[in-house]
Amino acid sequence: MSSEKNKESGVGLTSTEISNIWATYMKSSMELRFFEYFIETIENGEIRKVLERMLNQSRKSIEDIKDIFINENLAIPLGFTDEDVRVNALKMFSDTFILFFCYDIILLSITTFSSALSDCTRKDVRNYFQMSLEFTLSMQNEMIDLMLSKGVYLRPPQVAIDNVVDFVDEMKYFSGFLGGSRPVNVAEIANLSRIIHRAQFSKMIFVAFSKAATSRELGLHFSKGRDEIQKVLDSLQEVLEKENIPISASGDYKIFDIEVPPFSDKLMLFFVNICLGMFCFTLISQAMTSSFRLDIVSKFTKIMNDMKHYYGEGLKLTIKEGWLERPPQSINRKI
């Protein structure tokens, strides 16, 4: 890393760069705790190799960002520590579930790293996010191949397509947006299936975390999240069912009952708020911009509003418990 060289030449970090590296540090320290537990409970050798690479990358990422913080005289975040994970806890998740968990983190990382890379200007920071993104894309390819080989990859629906170049009849096509009816297009199918697959995974996270939470209030919050996600599934699956479009589902989201939970309540709530919540808003926002059927847009709008309320409650819980670490902020010049 060339942070010291940049500092000597007077090239300071922008607010965007500080924001991105701070958020990445928090994300990496969170991932590290999950990986440390998973590596102790995984049984499949191929998935173990994936976990080892991701574990090592998280450790490297944390050290690289620490160097930047130190060189810039910025406080290193607390993030998540050994106190947030019990690596010796019994196995709670099936190996396939762990693989899906890691893949979900990879998908989130692709979104966050690509966004950070486009926002940053200083060369060392750009290099960091470029290398992080390259590693993440490599892991995505490796994990998809592994899922395919094990027959667990959730493929989007395949549909018959008209092999004809055509242009939209404006009134007929947009009748879907104005309240009429037309078949869903491939962009709408892709978005619906993507969100449904994510909701299926999220539901099982909520189920697992509701069992593992030591706080009754947090357990109820996770149970409510499970119910909210089920509403999402019921609403969106209805669209595809009416079009006779099949949607795949995983049969190996297995969770085992254990007496001692592996994760702290703080770690689980952070994962829900950030990994489930932020990614949820990203997917739905993308889906809304590419749909021209009023019924689908209305469903996405309701889901978005419901999710804002739910994740707002999660943020309040984080503050109430004293777990919300404040990002770096500018000096108060009004004093």
C-alpha positions as CSV (number, residue, x, y, z in Angstrom):
1,M,0.0,0.0,0.0
2,S,1.3,3.5,-0.8
3,S,-0.7,5.4,1.8
4,E,2.4,7.0,3.4
5,K,3.6,8.3,0.0
6,N,0.2,9.8,-0.7
7,K,0.2,11.5,2.7
8,E,3.7,13.0,2.2
9,S,2.6,14.4,-1.1
10,G,-0.3,16.2,0.5
11,V,-3.0,14.0,-1.1
12,G,-5.5,13.5,1.7
13,L,-8.5,11.2,1.8
14,T,-11.8,12.5,0.6
15,S,-14.9,12.1,2.7
16,T,-16.1,9.4,0.2
17,E,-12.9,7.5,0.5
18,I,-13.0,7.6,4.3
19,S,-16.6,6.5,4.3
20,N,-15.9,3.5,1.9
21,I,-12.9,2.2,3.8
22,W,-14.6,2.6,7.2
23,A,-17.7,0.7,6.0
24,T,-15.4,-2.0,4.4
25,Y,-13.5,-2.4,7.7
26,M,-16.8,-3.0,9.5
27,K,-17.9,-5.4,6.9
28,S,-14.6,-7.3,6.9
29,S,-14.5,-7.6,10.6
30,M,-18.1,-9.0,10.6
31,E,-17.3,-11.5,7.9
32,L,-14.2,-12.7,9.7
33,R,-16.2,-13.8,12.7
34,F,-18.7,-15.8,10.7
35,F,-15.9,-17.4,8.7
36,E,-14.0,-18.3,11.9
37,Y,-17.0,-20.3,13.1
38,F,-17.8,-21.8,9.8
39,I,-14.3,-23.1,9.3
40,E,-14.6,-25.0,12.5
41,T,-17.9,-26.7,11.6
42,I,-17.6,-27.3,7.9
43,E,-17.3,-31.0,6.8
44,N,-17.1,-30.8,3.0
45,G,-13.5,-30.4,1.8
46,E,-14.3,-28.4,-1.3
47,I,-16.4,-25.8,0.6
48,R,-13.6,-25.7,3.3
49,K,-11.2,-24.5,0.6
50,V,-13.6,-21.7,-0.3
51,L,-13.9,-20.7,3.3
52,E,-10.1,-20.7,3.8
53,R,-9.6,-18.3,0.9
54,M,-12.4,-16.0,2.2
55,L,-11.1,-16.1,5.8
56,N,-7.6,-15.2,4.7
57,Q,-8.9,-12.4,2.5
58,S,-10.9,-10.9,5.3
59,R,-7.8,-10.9,7.6
60,K,-5.7,-9.3,4.8
61,S,-8.4,-6.7,4.1
62,I,-8.6,-5.7,7.8
63,E,-4.8,-5.2,8.0
64,D,-4.7,-3.2,4.7
65,I,-7.4,-0.9,5.9
66,K,-5.7,-0.5,9.3
67,D,-2.6,0.7,7.6
68,I,-4.5,3.4,5.8
69,F,-6.2,4.5,9.0
70,I,-2.9,4.6,10.9
71,N,-1.1,6.6,8.1
72,E,-4.0,9.1,8.0
73,N,-4.2,9.4,11.9
74,L,-7.8,8.1,11.9
75,A,-9.2,6.1,14.7
76,I,-9.5,2.4,13.9
77,P,-13.1,1.2,14.3
78,L,-13.8,-1.4,17.0
79,G,-15.9,-3.5,14.6
80,F,-16.4,-7.1,15.8
81,T,-14.0,-9.0,18.0
82,D,-13.4,-12.5,19.4
83,E,-16.2,-11.7,21.9
84,D,-18.8,-11.8,19.0
85,V,-18.2,-15.4,18.1
86,R,-17.9,-18.8,19.8
87,V,-15.8,-20.8,17.4
88,N,-16.2,-23.9,19.5
89,A,-20.0,-23.9,19.4
90,L,-21.6,-27.0,17.8
91,K,-22.6,-27.1,14.2
92,M,-25.7,-25.0,13.5
93,F,-25.8,-24.8,9.7
94,S,-25.5,-27.5,7.0
95,D,-22.5,-27.3,4.7
96,T,-24.7,-26.2,1.8
97,F,-26.3,-23.5,3.8
98,I,-22.8,-22.2,4.7
99,L,-21.9,-22.2,1.0
100,F,-25.0,-20.1,0.3
101,F,-24.1,-17.8,3.2
102,C,-20.7,-17.2,1.7
103,Y,-22.1,-16.7,-1.8
104,D,-24.5,-14.1,-0.4
105,I,-21.6,-12.2,1.1
106,I,-19.8,-12.4,-2.3
107,L,-22.8,-10.8,-4.0
108,L,-23.0,-8.0,-1.5
109,S,-19.2,-7.4,-1.9
110,I,-19.5,-7.1,-5.7
111,T,-22.0,-4.3,-5.2
112,T,-20.1,-2.5,-2.5
113,F,-16.6,-2.8,-4.0
114,S,-17.7,-1.7,-7.5
115,S,-19.5,1.3,-6.1
116,A,-16.5,2.2,-3.9
117,L,-14.1,1.9,-6.8
118,S,-16.1,4.3,-8.9
119,D,-16.2,6.8,-6.0
120,C,-12.5,6.9,-5.0
121,T,-9.8,9.0,-6.6
122,R,-6.6,8.4,-4.6
123,K,-4.5,5.7,-6.3
124,D,-3.8,3.5,-3.3
125,V,-7.5,3.4,-2.3
126,R,-8.5,2.6,-5.9
127,N,-5.9,-0.2,-6.0
128,Y,-7.3,-1.6,-2.7
129,F,-10.8,-1.7,-4.0
130,Q,-9.8,-3.0,-7.4
131,M,-7.9,-5.9,-5.9
132,S,-10.8,-6.6,-3.6
133,L,-13.2,-6.6,-6.5
134,E,-11.0,-8.9,-8.6
135,F,-10.7,-11.4,-5.7
136,T,-14.5,-11.2,-5.2
137,L,-15.2,-11.9,-8.9
138,S,-12.8,-14.8,-8.8
139,M,-14.6,-16.3,-5.8
140,Q,-18.0,-15.8,-7.5
141,N,-16.9,-17.9,-10.4
142,E,-15.4,-20.6,-8.2
143,M,-18.5,-20.8,-6.0
144,I,-21.0,-20.9,-8.9
145,D,-18.9,-23.8,-10.4
146,L,-19.0,-25.5,-7.0
147,M,-22.7,-25.1,-6.6
148,L,-23.4,-26.3,-10.1
149,S,-21.2,-29.4,-9.5
150,K,-23.2,-30.2,-6.3
151,G,-26.6,-29.5,-8.0
152,V,-27.6,-26.8,-5.6
153,Y,-27.2,-23.6,-7.7
154,L,-30.5,-21.8,-8.0
155,R,-30.9,-21.1,-11.7
156,P,-33.2,-18.3,-12.8
157,P,-36.3,-19.4,-14.8
158,Q,-35.9,-20.4,-18.4
159,V,-38.6,-19.2,-20.7
160,A,-39.5,-19.5,-24.4
161,I,-38.5,-16.3,-26.3
162,D,-39.9,-15.0,-29.6
163,N,-37.0,-15.1,-32.0
164,V,-38.1,-12.0,-33.8
165,V,-36.8,-8.4,-33.8
166,D,-39.7,-6.1,-32.9
167,F,-40.5,-2.7,-31.6
168,V,-42.9,-1.7,-28.8
169,D,-46.4,-0.7,-29.7
170,E,-46.4,2.0,-27.1
171,M,-50.0,2.0,-26.0
172,K,-50.2,-1.8,-26.0
173,Y,-46.9,-2.4,-24.2
174,F,-47.4,0.3,-21.6
175,S,-50.9,-0.9,-20.9
176,G,-49.2,-3.0,-18.3
177,F,-48.0,0.1,-16.5
178,L,-51.3,1.8,-16.9
179,G,-53.1,-1.1,-15.3
180,G,-53.8,-3.5,-18.2
181,S,-52.4,-6.9,-18.6
182,R,-49.5,-8.3,-20.6
183,P,-47.0,-11.1,-20.2
184,V,-44.0,-10.3,-18.0
185,N,-40.8,-9.5,-19.9
186,V,-37.4,-11.1,-19.3
187,A,-36.1,-8.2,-17.2
188,E,-39.2,-8.5,-14.9
189,I,-38.7,-12.3,-14.7
190,A,-35.0,-11.9,-13.8
191,N,-35.7,-9.3,-11.1
192,L,-38.6,-11.3,-9.6
193,S,-36.6,-14.5,-9.5
194,R,-33.5,-12.7,-8.1
195,I,-35.5,-11.2,-5.2
196,I,-37.4,-14.4,-4.5
197,H,-34.1,-16.4,-4.2
198,R,-32.7,-13.8,-1.9
199,A,-35.9,-13.8,0.2
200,Q,-35.7,-17.6,0.5
201,F,-32.2,-17.3,1.9
202,S,-33.1,-14.3,4.1
203,K,-36.0,-16.2,5.6
204,M,-33.8,-19.0,6.8
205,I,-31.3,-16.5,8.3
206,F,-34.2,-14.9,10.3
207,V,-35.2,-18.4,11.4
208,A,-31.7,-19.3,12.5
209,F,-31.0,-16.0,14.2
210,S,-34.4,-16.0,16.1
211,K,-33.3,-19.4,17.6
212,A,-29.8,-18.1,18.4
213,A,-30.7,-14.7,19.9
214,T,-30.1,-14.5,23.7
215,S,-32.2,-11.3,24.0
216,R,-36.0,-11.9,23.9
217,E,-36.6,-8.6,22.2
218,L,-34.1,-9.4,19.5
219,G,-35.5,-12.9,19.0
220,L,-38.9,-11.4,18.4
221,H,-37.4,-8.9,16.0
222,F,-35.9,-11.7,13.9
223,S,-39.1,-13.6,14.0
224,K,-40.9,-10.6,12.7
225,G,-38.3,-10.4,9.9
226,R,-39.2,-14.0,9.0
227,D,-42.9,-13.1,8.7
228,E,-42.1,-10.0,6.7
229,I,-40.0,-11.9,4.3
230,Q,-42.7,-14.6,3.9
231,K,-45.1,-11.8,2.8
232,V,-42.5,-10.8,0.1
233,L,-42.3,-14.4,-1.1
234,D,-46.1,-14.8,-1.2
235,S,-46.5,-11.5,-3.1
236,L,-43.8,-12.0,-5.8
237,Q,-44.3,-15.8,-6.3
238,E,-47.9,-15.0,-7.1
239,V,-46.9,-13.1,-10.2
240,L,-44.8,-15.9,-11.6
241,E,-47.3,-18.6,-10.7
242,K,-50.0,-16.7,-12.7
243,E,-47.7,-16.7,-15.7
244,N,-46.9,-20.5,-15.2
245,I,-43.2,-19.7,-14.7
246,P,-41.5,-22.1,-12.3
247,I,-39.1,-20.9,-9.7
248,S,-36.4,-23.0,-8.2
249,A,-35.8,-23.3,-4.4
250,S,-33.1,-24.8,-2.2
251,G,-33.9,-28.0,-0.3
252,D,-30.8,-27.8,1.9
253,Y,-31.3,-24.7,4.0
254,K,-30.8,-26.9,7.1
255,I,-30.4,-25.5,10.6
256,F,-29.6,-27.6,13.6
257,D,-30.8,-26.8,17.2
258,I,-27.9,-26.1,19.5
259,E,-27.8,-25.0,23.1
260,V,-25.0,-22.4,22.9
261,P,-25.4,-19.9,20.1
262,P,-22.3,-19.2,18.0
263,F,-22.8,-15.5,17.4
264,S,-23.4,-12.5,19.6
265,D,-26.7,-10.6,19.3
266,K,-24.7,-7.6,18.1
267,L,-23.1,-9.5,15.2
268,M,-26.4,-11.0,14.1
269,L,-28.3,-7.7,14.1
270,F,-25.5,-6.0,12.1
271,F,-25.7,-8.8,9.5
272,V,-29.4,-8.4,9.2
273,N,-29.3,-4.6,9.1
274,I,-26.5,-4.4,6.6
275,C,-26.2,-7.6,4.5
276,L,-29.9,-8.4,4.4
277,G,-31.3,-4.8,4.6
278,M,-29.0,-2.9,2.4
279,F,-28.9,-5.5,-0.3
280,C,-32.7,-5.8,-0.1
281,F,-33.1,-2.1,-0.9
282,T,-30.5,-2.3,-3.7
283,L,-32.3,-5.2,-5.5
284,I,-35.8,-3.7,-5.1
285,S,-34.6,-0.3,-6.4
286,Q,-33.1,-1.9,-9.5
287,A,-36.2,-4.0,-10.1
288,M,-38.5,-1.0,-9.8
289,T,-36.6,0.9,-12.5
290,S,-36.9,-1.9,-15.0
291,S,-40.5,-2.9,-14.6
292,F,-43.4,-1.4,-16.7
293,R,-46.3,-3.4,-15.2
294,L,-48.3,-1.4,-12.6
295,D,-49.1,-4.5,-10.5
296,I,-45.4,-5.4,-10.2
297,V,-44.3,-1.8,-9.4
298,S,-47.1,-1.6,-6.8
299,K,-45.8,-4.8,-5.1
300,F,-42.2,-3.5,-5.1
301,T,-43.4,-0.2,-3.6
302,K,-45.2,-1.9,-0.8
303,I,-42.3,-4.2,-0.1
304,M,-39.9,-1.2,0.0
305,N,-42.1,0.7,2.5
306,D,-42.5,-2.4,4.7
307,M,-38.8,-3.0,4.7
308,K,-38.0,0.6,5.5
309,H,-40.2,0.3,8.6
310,Y,-38.7,-3.1,9.6
311,Y,-35.1,-2.1,9.2
312,G,-35.8,1.2,10.9
313,E,-36.8,-0.7,13.9
314,G,-33.5,-2.7,13.6
315,L,-31.5,0.5,13.6
316,K,-33.4,1.7,16.7
317,L,-32.5,-1.6,18.5
318,T,-28.9,-1.2,17.6
319,I,-28.8,2.3,19.1
320,K,-30.8,1.2,22.2
321,E,-28.2,-1.6,22.9
322,G,-25.3,0.8,22.4
323,W,-24.0,-1.1,19.4
324,L,-24.0,1.5,16.7
325,E,-20.5,2.6,16.1
326,R,-20.4,6.2,14.8
327,P,-18.6,6.7,11.4
328,P,-15.9,9.4,11.2
329,Q,-17.4,12.9,11.0
330,S,-16.2,16.3,10.2
331,I,-15.1,18.8,12.9
332,N,-18.0,20.9,14.2
333,R,-17.1,24.4,12.9
334,K,-20.1,26.0,14.4
335,I,-18.7,26.1,17.9
